[in-house]
Amino acid sequence: MKIVRGIAKVLVALLAAAGIALGFVYWHTGRIFAERIVVAEPALPIPADAPALSHGAHVALTHGCADCHDADLGGKVIVDAFPIGRIAGPNLTRGKGGIGRVFDARSAELAIRHGLGPDGRPLLFMPSHDYSGLSDADTADLIAYIAARPPVDREVPPPLAGPLARVLFLLDRMPLIEALQIDQHAAHRSDIEAAPTVEYGAYLAMSACGGCHGEHFSGGRVPGTPPSFPAAQNLTPDPVTGIGKWSKADFHTALRQGRRPDGSTLDPFMPWPALAQMTDLELDALWAYLQTLPPRPQGQR
């Protein structure tokens, strides 16, 4: 009986310690989530002409907006699993349950390029670091397209950070709020010429590739994903683990058809169907930029 009582005391002590640690995690992350970041920028003028709406649709399609917000931008739940929490893209339209009913152009720009809500608080799971470098012109066209979408009546539960997500966030292993990774006061370029150049390729790569393939585009484990998720492809010209032996035609085929030079298919986690909507000019620009990267082993970030 003494042994049983001793084990019980140890278990109680461990549970108490775990409870205290978890309480600290929620308290600390709660303080971070509640912080307000002030961004003093004028609201973008939003166009309403057909070319702007068409280009905004192209930006939305090729930058993966539908991956989180669904094809109709009515929002969806992507993951809802304890202890990670709930990853959900809100309804962006003006329908019932949609934030388009209350979001203005200023609020939309804060969310897209800054990862902030209208009140300045950071948004959970919003990959704004990828979009922080979008030009004023591309951002304005994207906002115009979103605002013009037909209303969708759909109630989507809000994102929720579970205990594991909060712990990983504090350990810098999960990008729970990307607003903290953005230079919130950096100047935004007004526009950029769409041409098959290294400069335009770098611009596209930041928003289309960097989130999964890393700052140096060498791929590897995507931060915050479960162990079952595949590693991202090394996009540097490394001849062993990268695309050093690929041709430009191979690159086009991979993004147009989801097939590598050896005939194997890309993992469904790779959003190549969205990137397949890029123009030949955009793919040429991406290829030109990736060829300038120094070769790195896979995962060397």
BELKAGI-V337172 format. One record per backbone hydrogen bond with DSSP energy under -0.5 kcal/mol. NH is the residue of the N-H (numbers start at 1). CO is the residue of the C=O. If there is no record, write none. Layout:
BEGIN
NH&CO + NH&CO
END
This chain:
BEGIN
5&1 + 6&2 + 7&3 + 8&4 + 9&5 + 10&6 + 11&7 + 12&8 + 13&9 + 14&10 + 15&11 + 16&12 + 17&13 + 18&14 + 19&15 + 20&16 + 21&17 + 22&18 + 23&19 + 24&20 + 25&21 + 26&22 + 27&23 + 28&24 + 29&25 + 30&26 + 31&27 + 32&28 + 33&29 + 34&30 + 35&31 + 35&32 + 37&120 + 38&36 + 39&37 + 40&38 + 41&39 + 47&45 + 53&49 + 54&50 + 55&51 + 56&52 + 57&53 + 58&54 + 59&55 + 60&56 + 61&57 + 62&58 + 63&59 + 64&61 + 65&60 + 67&64 + 68&64 + 68&65 + 69&65 + 70&66 + 73&70 + 75&69 + 76&68 + 76&89 + 78&76 + 78&87 + 79&87 + 81&85 + 84&81 + 85&81 + 86&160 + 87&79 + 87&85 + 88&86 + 89&68 + 89&76 + 90&88 + 92&73 + 92&90 + 93&73 + 98&95 + 99&91 + 100&93 + 101&93 + 101&98 + 102&99 + 103&99 + 108&104 + 109&105 + 110&106 + 111&107 + 112&108 + 113&109 + 114&109 + 114&110 + 115&110 + 115&111 + 116&110 + 117&121 + 120&117 + 122&35 + 123&115 + 125&176 + 126&123 + 127&125 + 128&126 + 130&127 + 131&127 + 132&128 + 134&131 + 136&189 + 137&190 + 139&135 + 140&136 + 141&137 + 142&138 + 143&139 + 144&140 + 145&141 + 146&142 + 147&143 + 148&144 + 149&145 + 149&146 + 154&96 + 154&152 + 156&154 + 160&86 + 162&84 + 162&160 + 164&83 + 165&83 + 166&162 + 167&163 + 168&164 + 169&165 + 170&166 + 171&167 + 172&169 + 173&168 + 174&168 + 176&174 + 178&126 + 180&177 + 181&178 + 182&179 + 184&182 + 186&183 + 195&193 + 197&195 + 201&197 + 202&198 + 203&199 + 204&200 + 205&201 + 206&202 + 207&203 + 208&204 + 209&205 + 210&205 + 212&209 + 213&209 + 214&210 + 217&214 + 219&213 + 220&232 + 223&221 + 224&173 + 225&222 + 229&226 + 232&220 + 234&241 + 235&217 + 235&233 + 242&238 + 243&236 + 244&238 + 246&243 + 251&247 + 252&248 + 253&249 + 254&250 + 255&251 + 256&252 + 257&253 + 258&253 + 258&254 + 259&253 + 260&264 + 263&260 + 266&258 + 270&267 + 271&269 + 272&270 + 274&271 + 275&271 + 276&272 + 277&274 + 278&275 + 283&279 + 284&280 + 285&281 + 286&282 + 287&283 + 288&284 + 289&285 + 290&286 + 291&287 + 292&289 + 293&290 + 299&218 + 300&297 + 301&299
END
